[in-house]
């Protein structure tokens, strides 16, 4: 019985191992822009939000790719760091997650793909009760790769996911 199980494991191991290596090449990461309309995020403790009861404001301040992107099979992969600046937490809010998106758009402003994210829990305590709090979120992107001509013309847009009510207050 032991010999049969051992033989089966060895056969599976032998056929499971492959000499095929994943091929990748370094590529220039896509251009990135921050959405003008979705750059800011607001929160209120009140059920209806207006300019007088905003408890927390946040903005997407900056971004960077720290390493080149990698083209692996039919995808472009890279890690983007996004800087969120949170201002004026005047509520009793203990923690929050900021919802945001990264959209892949072509030169004609046609949406190719959109990916939704939220920050890790941002916990507020006495140390974070200052006027400004900076949070850096690292996102591992996987973008379905187009041909080389399209890749150079496509770009990414980062923005907050906002309700119609919040958009109305912000604009």
DRENFIDO-313686 format. One record per residue (C-alpha): x, y, z. Coordinates in Angstrom, 3 decimals. Example, Ala and Ser with C-alpha at 12.3 -4.5 7.8 and 13.67 -1.06 7.14 Angstrom:
# DRENFIDO-313686
ATOM       px       py       pz
ATOM   12.300   -4.500    7.800
ATOM   13.670   -1.060    7.140
# end
This chain:
# DRENFIDO-313686
ATOM       px       py       pz
ATOM    0.000    0.000    0.000
ATOM    2.807    2.414    0.942
ATOM    4.630    1.683   -2.312
ATOM    1.491    2.430   -4.348
ATOM    0.886    5.777   -2.639
ATOM    4.558    6.708   -2.918
ATOM    4.615    5.740   -6.598
ATOM    1.461    7.788   -7.263
ATOM    2.967   10.843   -5.550
ATOM    6.183   10.519   -7.545
ATOM    4.261   10.227  -10.830
ATOM    2.171   13.312  -10.006
ATOM    5.313   15.221   -9.011
ATOM    7.117   14.203  -12.192
ATOM    4.266   15.246  -14.503
ATOM    3.345   18.284  -12.428
ATOM    6.740   19.881  -12.770
ATOM    7.222   21.722  -15.993
ATOM   10.303   23.169  -17.601
ATOM    8.204   25.963  -19.074
ATOM    9.188   29.260  -17.490
ATOM    6.978   32.314  -17.438
ATOM    8.329   34.866  -19.859
ATOM    8.219   38.529  -18.916
ATOM    9.701   41.767  -20.163
ATOM   10.051   45.133  -18.491
ATOM    7.725   47.730  -19.986
ATOM    7.074   51.390  -19.412
ATOM    4.098   51.794  -17.102
ATOM    1.046   53.591  -18.501
ATOM    0.494   57.312  -18.007
ATOM   -1.685   58.120  -15.004
ATOM   -4.002   61.028  -14.280
ATOM   -6.165   61.920  -11.299
ATOM   -9.807   62.557  -12.154
ATOM  -10.656   66.233  -11.698
ATOM  -14.289   65.440  -10.794
ATOM  -13.453   62.533   -8.460
ATOM  -10.258   63.812   -6.809
ATOM  -11.948   64.683   -3.485
ATOM  -13.955   62.564   -1.065
ATOM  -16.201   63.787    1.743
ATOM  -17.883   62.077    4.656
ATOM  -20.491   63.210    7.152
ATOM  -21.875   61.715   10.369
ATOM  -25.280   63.081    9.342
ATOM  -27.675   61.127    7.095
ATOM  -27.825   63.982    4.575
ATOM  -24.552   65.581    3.642
ATOM  -24.126   69.287    2.958
ATOM  -21.357   71.885    3.163
ATOM  -22.111   72.605    6.832
ATOM  -21.856   69.063    8.178
ATOM  -18.801   67.605    6.434
ATOM  -16.782   65.702    9.040
ATOM  -13.940   64.453    6.897
ATOM  -12.336   65.449    3.600
ATOM   -9.838   63.435    1.641
ATOM   -8.054   63.952   -1.626
ATOM   -5.995   61.853   -3.981
ATOM   -2.784   63.845   -3.827
ATOM   -0.172   61.927   -5.795
ATOM    0.839   58.558   -7.239
ATOM    3.945   56.749   -8.455
ATOM    5.171   53.528   -9.976
ATOM    8.346   52.669   -8.047
ATOM    9.455   49.997  -10.522
ATOM    8.886   49.409  -14.219
ATOM    5.830   47.379  -15.159
ATOM    6.191   43.803  -16.371
ATOM    4.526   42.337  -19.429
ATOM    3.578   38.787  -18.482
ATOM    1.684   36.808  -21.121
ATOM   -1.270   39.045  -22.069
ATOM   -1.149   41.377  -19.034
ATOM    0.809   44.379  -17.888
ATOM    1.538   44.155  -14.161
ATOM    2.877   46.790  -11.819
ATOM    2.560   48.275   -8.359
ATOM    1.272   51.813   -8.034
ATOM    1.481   53.797   -4.780
ATOM   -1.316   56.315   -4.233
ATOM   -1.084   59.124   -1.666
ATOM   -4.344   60.027    0.088
ATOM   -4.436   63.136    2.274
ATOM   -7.195   63.201    4.914
ATOM   -8.123   66.552    6.415
ATOM  -10.233   67.708    9.330
ATOM  -11.555   64.583   10.978
ATOM  -13.855   66.492   13.334
ATOM  -16.254   63.608   13.897
ATOM  -16.247   60.722   16.336
ATOM  -15.275   58.494   13.435
ATOM  -13.065   55.614   14.605
ATOM  -12.200   54.136   11.214
ATOM  -12.996   54.478    7.534
ATOM  -12.167   52.913    4.181
ATOM  -11.869   55.204    1.173
ATOM  -13.417   53.731   -2.000
ATOM  -11.602   54.487   -5.262
ATOM  -11.197   53.225   -8.804
ATOM   -8.498   52.913  -11.441
ATOM   -9.813   53.104  -14.999
ATOM   -7.942   52.121  -18.160
ATOM   -8.913   54.544  -20.950
ATOM   -7.824   54.820  -24.576
ATOM   -6.880   57.955  -26.520
ATOM  -10.506   58.523  -27.589
ATOM  -11.516   58.498  -23.871
ATOM  -13.247   55.151  -24.290
ATOM  -13.292   53.043  -21.130
ATOM  -11.393   49.784  -21.637
ATOM  -11.470   48.479  -18.080
ATOM  -12.190   49.719  -14.562
ATOM  -11.042   48.181  -11.286
ATOM  -12.531   49.081   -7.899
ATOM  -10.600   49.244   -4.636
ATOM  -10.802   50.581   -1.111
ATOM   -8.031   51.548    1.242
ATOM   -7.228   49.369    4.185
ATOM   -9.016   50.458    7.359
ATOM   -7.827   53.917    8.341
ATOM   -8.047   53.994   12.120
ATOM   -8.337   57.298   13.908
ATOM   -6.854   57.729   17.361
ATOM   -5.301   60.585   19.336
ATOM   -2.123   60.494   17.228
ATOM   -4.109   60.829   14.013
ATOM   -6.320   63.667   15.306
ATOM   -4.162   66.276   13.637
ATOM   -5.141   68.572   10.788
ATOM   -3.760   66.297    8.089
ATOM   -3.143   62.578    7.820
ATOM   -1.268   61.016    4.886
ATOM   -1.984   57.438    3.816
ATOM   -0.104   55.584    1.064
ATOM   -1.925   52.681   -0.521
ATOM   -0.003   50.238   -2.728
ATOM   -2.041   48.541   -5.429
ATOM   -0.885   45.586   -7.501
ATOM   -2.325   46.332  -10.927
ATOM   -3.005   43.820  -13.649
ATOM   -4.007   45.471  -16.897
ATOM   -5.098   43.410  -19.872
ATOM   -2.462   44.244  -22.421
ATOM   -3.319   45.618  -25.827
ATOM   -0.948   45.714  -28.750
ATOM    2.121   47.961  -28.494
ATOM    0.588   50.875  -30.439
ATOM   -2.492   51.037  -28.203
ATOM   -0.476   50.605  -25.004
ATOM    1.444   53.829  -25.611
ATOM   -1.783   55.772  -26.090
ATOM   -3.821   54.307  -23.219
ATOM   -3.719   55.842  -19.781
ATOM   -5.056   55.246  -16.273
ATOM   -7.407   57.502  -14.330
ATOM   -7.605   57.365  -10.525
ATOM  -10.650   58.719   -8.705
ATOM  -12.909   58.276   -5.706
ATOM  -16.215   56.440   -6.001
ATOM  -18.797   59.068   -5.101
ATOM  -22.562   59.055   -4.762
ATOM  -24.639   61.582   -6.700
ATOM  -25.276   63.390   -3.402
ATOM  -21.558   63.772   -2.671
ATOM  -20.835   64.876   -6.238
ATOM  -23.520   67.545   -5.919
ATOM  -22.007   68.883   -2.676
ATOM  -18.481   68.851   -4.110
ATOM  -19.449   70.694   -7.278
# end
